[in-house]
Every structure is written in structure tokens, then in C-alpha cells.
């Protein structure tokens, strides 16, 4: 019989954070008894269970045969049984920190630099660990650790991770990974051996570090989104992968230890089949329990863009983040033998130190006999003939399974003096800066076609690559990264995802010194900071903003903080034009949600859309989960209404109607978090949709007061069949502008 790891999920415990060790021990014993009822003995149950979730999640992880798992799923006390799956980090592995000065608008320096602002906030990262020696995590001048904190640094390995007053927690979870993929676990420790965890954690909350750069590029003062916040790391990912049971263990520990914000830069490869599988996915399940306990969870939306229906981590209780560009670039110039020039991009470590032209050759023309032309085209390892490459600049085509920096390493090892990394047609204009090991540039597909035309027009093609430079103030920024996953969410189209966009392209942040910034073993260079891209990098920007909001408004719920971020976001670039995709087309809310994050405005949003745990429970009832399910999830404190409301009525800051038939009324409720005031509604209806708002004026007389309104939409028969169309609703008192995107798919 086939055996593997499973998580047996039972719901919630009847006790809270203040439960005793005796309570936890009784929960563990009950797990042993439950499994024993199927496997036949308590000893067999103890041997099979490797995690007993006893803090805020009720369940256990065990190594079971498929038949036993099937029997467990039928047990009346079990809500669901999920097989362990692998999730992946959401970096593009461009080998390629948040430097908020380039990342967008920032809070005033008087707030950032106030000595104690934010020190009571704790941001936890579920990721691949941390490099504690980084200056981004020094604790100079910080006050003692908040007394409410229950976490610690449990790493006892040699060269393990020690705590200080900044980095106040470090734990690792790898029992599931050791059972599923033991080869990827290097050792039992929380130290970061691949860089991703250090990068994301410092992006969320790294300290001020002057003169930070990657080999001189992007030089400046580094600081995270909430530089005074405390940080804790829960290493649940190993060599780029994260196993289900380890992830749930990390969530439980972070919530129990006292985190205020949890940042998650990984997820499943593809959206869940439908919402009925919500409790079969670790991030969805762990984040729900975190939210119920008042902990905000921010997740990356995935890197499967620019295609629609690719966004992941789309549960309504998490903040899902898309990736945008910043107004900084690293251009170089490719000069051809006919004096034509092309703009490329790179972070090459050196230049050709000459104005002379070097011979050009395609990788496909330099293939060794043991390699296919396709592999040589991609400059795969060991595929280039040194006799043909020596002293030349090699053109390598992006694609295949060959990491971009490894292409340059192949060229270097074969004696080449430089590399032109050319996009294929599918990659279009999406180019990214990489820290290459030799003079190199990356060019768009359009430029690549021009390059090929030149090379075929002369018997002796030649070129030179200029050194890269750091360029600031790039126009039409931000735009949406080509890799950033898009909505609508096929899993849950009733909630618009992603929620918001944030900087995720060429982001400078702290890095491990265990490996090179390229993560290539043969590359012996080391840097305290690295430049990386991905929704992995965008996510912690928003986590940092959430930390600042928690510091400024300690009593706000996670939903209130998300609402503040969403309703104050921008949808224009730095020229005042609408944000665009990388191909130049105007972006839609399926690309950026409510817009690009704007931290200054989020601190004072005026009004917010709040959702309580009972609001999420009611939404789950609308999705089809039973009162019995919700009773387990709420420890018997919640019962589904006799007639659950439409899913569109979840009090979300955006409005999505995935299947409009004739007409529909959507309800929303706003809470005043500012001064008394009168707010008036204005809106732009989606094309082919009649839209009204009732009432059009909301008068708030005190903070905390709530008012309900309705949005009515009706399809126009002669304008059907256009798929999703987009509009917006704005509530304003003349000072605050509370914006909500509206997406409608009118069917009839």
C-alpha cells in the first residue's frame, strides 16, 4: 500500500491563546485516540503522527496509507483529510529590500525615524529562513522585546540563528519535507541557504542600512516597509519548496507566538479547482485561523502571468499581492557593427573595457556534437564549442530549463567574452536585470529580431556591450510585471483578486552570504544585498505597510487594514496615465486589483470595509459549507443562517459579479475611522451595465459608526457578450477618496 503524509483537519480548539500546556497535552492525546480508532492501537497512532496541532488549529499530520486516510475522512469528527502537496516560492529566479525610496510613496520621515514607532509590532515570515548577520536585522537602539511575545530562537545547530531585540524568533519545520523529499533538507536549522527568506523579511521590516547595493548597483539607504518592527522567521521552505504539514505548523506557531502580520511569498502551482477544496490547501487553511485570531496575512499572487485565471492565494481573508515595476532601471547599450544601437538591461559584474567590436556568434552555431541545437540555442551547460566561442560575444535565447545566469556561465567557461540574452517571441518585451558573471545584456524580442537580421546581413557580425548603469526616474512607472499572475480567480470569482499591486521587479534587499546572488555554485561572489524579482518581492512590501498600520491603529482588524491599503491605492503611473501591462496595453483590475499600494494614504483612509470572523463564516456558508462544518471551525460558536446571503455580499473593498443575469443588488457597509463627515458617492459604470448607488450620501457623526449602502447593476441587452467589463465607485468627503474597483460579467 502507498503511504504518504496527510493532514487530518478537525477545525478549531475550544480554548484560545491562553490555554495551558495541559490543554495542549489533552489535545495531543485526543489526536492519538482518534487515529488509533482506525489504525488499531495508540502506539501505531503515535508512530504515525509527526505533528499534533494543539494551539489554534485542531488537527494532526501523520504518515498514513491511502486506505487509512480514506477511513479517517469518513470519521464524523473529521472536517477534511488533505494529502501533503508541495508549494513553491514565488520568485522568478531571475537570480535576481526593499528600498521604499524607489518602491513608491513612503510615510513621512518623521514617522519612519521616530525611535519607537512600530516597535510593538511583530511581523512573521513563513519562508526559507534568515541570515541573521545582515545589518538589516541589527537591534541597535531597540527597546526590550514586548512581554506578550511567546516565541524564541530554537535553533541549536552549529551556526544556528540567534535572537536579538530585532530578530525575536526563529524556528524551523521540516518533518513533512523529510518524509516527502528528504534530499532537499540540508540540515536542521533556520539559517537561510538560498536567499529568498532573508530578502522577503528585510523587505517587510529591515532596518535602515546606508550604502546598500548589489555590486554597486541600486546604491542607497535600504529600509523595509516597517523598519522599526520586530521580526520572526518560521522556516517552512527548503530548496524552494514548502510542504503542506510544515506550512500549517508554521502558521500555528506564528499565531501562537504573537505575530501581528504574517507574510507568505509562496503558494501552489495553479489555482484550486473550486472553493470546495479550500480546506485542502495549507495557506488557505492556516491563514483563516490566523485571521480569526486577529493576525493579518499577506500573500504573493503567483508568477504565472500575464494569463488570466492564474492568481493563487485568493482566499478573501488574505491580502493577495501582484507585482509592479519601480521607476529604476539598469540599462546598458548594445552597439552593432553597422553602428546600430539597442537598449538592453543587465547587472553584469564587469565590462569589456574597450570600444572595439567583438565577433558575434549564435549559440546554435557553436553546438558541440553531444548537444542538440535547441540546447545550444539556450546555451545549456557544456553545450558550446570553445573553438567556436573563444573571444566572441555569444547570442543565447531565453527559454528552456536553463537559468539565465547559467547561460552566461556556459559562455564564460567556453571562452566567450560576452553574452546577449535574447527574448523569444513568447517572452516579448519582458526583460529583467541579472547579476551576470561576464559582460552581458538582455534584449526584447523586437530587438532580437533586428539583431538576427543584422547578423544574417554580414559575414562578420560584431558588437560591443557597454557597462550598465543605475537609471532613476523611469517614465510610465509603475507598470504590471509580465510574470505577475492575473485574475479572475477561477477558484472564487465572487472576490476580485489580486487585491493590490506592489513593487516586485528588480528589488534590492538583504541576502544570504551562504551562496552567490546568482545561486550558482561555481559563482564565488558574495553580497549582503541582492536584486530579485517576483510576486514574492511584492508581497512583503504590503506586509510592511500592514505592520505600520497595526502600529498606527492597534485595534484595527486585518480586514480594516486590507481595506485601507486597497481603497487608497493608485491606478495611474508617474506620468498620470493609466497603469499598463509590460506589453503596453492598459492594465485592468485583474492585473492590479485596486491599484498600486500608496502607504501615505493608507494610514488615513477615512472609511473602511470591515469583515469579522463571523462574516467569513457566513461567506463559507454561502459557498456551501454546512452548519456542522462551521461549528467545528468556530468551536461551536457559529451557526449558518437559514438562507445565506449571496457571495457577492461579502463586505469586501472591491465588487465582483461573475455572472450577471439581468440585474442584481449588492450590499456593502462602511465604517468611519476618521473625523465626522459627509461622504458622497460617484461612480463609473462598467460598459454595457446600468449602475446606481443607494443612498448616494452617507453622513457619519462619530468614529466607529457604520452605514450600509446598495449597488444596483443591470445589463443592457444590446451590449452583452463582452466578457468582464470594469468600473469604479468612489466615496469622498472632499479630503478622503475611498475607491473600489467593480468588475462585471454580464451574461444576459
Beta strands, then each sheet from edge to edge (+ up, - down):
strand 1: 3-11
strand 2: 49-53
strand 3: 58-65
strand 4: 80-83
strand 5: 86-89
strand 6: 122-127
strand 7: 167-172
strand 8: 209-214
strand 9: 217-222
strand 10: 230-235
strand 11: 237-238
strand 12: 241-243
strand 13: 261-264
strand 14: 266-267
strand 15: 296-300
strand 16: 319-324
strand 17: 328-329
strand 18: 331-336
strand 19: 341-345
strand 20: 358-362
strand 21: 393-397
strand 22: 418-422
strand 23: 440-443
strand 24: 462-465
strand 25: 471-472
strand 26: 500-503
strand 27: 507-510
strand 28: 529-532
strand 29: 607-608
strand 30: 655-660
strand 31: 663-672
strand 32: 677-684
strand 33: 689-694
strand 34: 697-700
strand 35: 706-715
strand 36: 724-732
strand 37: 737-746
sheet 1: 2+ 3- 1+ 4-
sheet 2: 11+ 12- 5+ 14-
sheet 3: 7+ 10+ 6+ 13+ 15+ 16+ 26+
sheet 4: 8+ 9-
sheet 5: 17+ 25-
sheet 6: 19+ 18- 24+ 20- 21- 22- 23-
sheet 7: 27+ 28-
sheet 8: 29+ 31- 35+ 33-
sheet 9: 30+ 37+ 36- 32+ 34-
end
